[in-house]
C-alpha cells in the first residue's frame, strides 16, 4: 500500500476553505485508509486524485467505516503488516468505549 496524504476540505460560514491533512495509505485507486490521530480513529473513505492530491469525496456512503482504535502507532508500519496484524491493530481492546 502506497503512503499518501489524504486531504479533507470543508467550507466555513464565510465560504472559506479549511483543509485538514491526514496520513494515509491507498487501498485501491478510489479508496484510502487514513488516521485521525486526535480522535484515535482509522477511516476508510472514497477519495479522488485531483491535481496530485488525494481528496475525500464526502457525500452519502463516502465513508466505508470510521473505527476508533486503542493506538494509532501501527499506522507507520501499515504497509508492512499482514492482514492478520492489521485486523489485530484495528480491534479495540480498551474498556473505554466498550459496549
C-alpha positions in Angstrom: 0.0 0.0 0.0 1.4 3.4 -1.0 1.6 6.0 1.7 -0.2 9.3 0.9 -1.6 12.4 2.5 -5.4 12.5 2.5 -6.9 16.0 2.3 -10.4 16.9 3.5 -11.7 20.3 2.5 -14.6 22.0 4.3 -16.3 25.3 3.8 -16.7 27.5 6.9 -19.5 30.1 7.4 -17.6 32.6 5.3 -17.3 30.1 2.5 -13.6 29.9 3.0 -12.0 26.5 2.7 -10.4 24.8 5.7 -8.1 22.0 4.8 -7.3 19.0 7.0 -4.4 16.7 6.2 -4.2 13.1 7.4 -1.5 10.4 6.9 -3.0 7.6 4.8 -2.4 4.7 2.5 -4.1 3.8 -0.8 -6.3 0.7 -0.7 -7.1 1.0 -4.4 -7.4 3.8 -6.9 -10.5 5.2 -5.2 -10.2 4.3 -1.5 -7.8 5.1 1.3 -7.3 4.3 4.9 -6.3 7.4 6.9 -5.8 8.2 10.5 -7.2 10.9 12.6 -4.7 10.9 15.4 -6.6 13.4 17.5 -9.6 11.1 17.8 -7.6 7.8 17.5 -9.7 6.8 14.6 -9.0 4.9 11.4 -11.2 5.9 8.4 -11.8 4.1 5.2 -13.1 6.6 2.7 -13.6 7.1 -1.0 -11.1 9.5 -2.5 -10.3 11.3 -5.7 -6.9 12.1 -7.1 -7.2 15.8 -8.0 -4.0 17.5 -9.3 -1.8 15.1 -7.4 -3.8 15.4 -4.1 -5.9 12.7 -2.6 -9.2 14.5 -1.7 -12.0 12.9 0.3 -15.2 12.8 -1.7 -17.8 13.4 1.0 -21.4 12.7 0.4 -23.6 9.7 1.1 -21.7 6.4 1.5 -18.3 8.1 1.0 -17.0 6.6 4.4 -16.7 2.9 4.4 -16.1 3.0 8.2 -14.6 5.0 10.9 -13.2 2.9 13.6 -11.8 4.0 17.0 -8.6 2.3 17.9 -6.5 2.0 21.0 -3.4 3.4 19.4 -2.5 4.9 16.1 1.1 3.9 16.3 0.6 0.9 14.0 -0.1 3.3 11.1 3.6 4.0 10.5 4.1 0.4 9.6 0.8 -0.4 7.9 2.4 -1.1 4.5 4.5 -3.9 6.1 1.7 -5.5 8.1 0.0 -8.8 7.2 -3.8 -8.8 7.1 -3.9 -10.5 10.5 -1.6 -7.9 12.0 -3.8 -5.1 10.6 -7.0 -6.7 11.9 -5.4 -7.1 15.3 -4.4 -3.4 15.4 -8.0 -2.4 14.4 -9.6 -4.4 17.2 -10.2 -2.1 20.2 -9.2 -3.8 23.4 -9.5 -0.9 25.9 -12.6 -0.7 28.1 -13.0 3.0 27.1 -15.9 3.0 24.6 -16.7 -0.7 25.0 -20.3 -1.6 24.7 
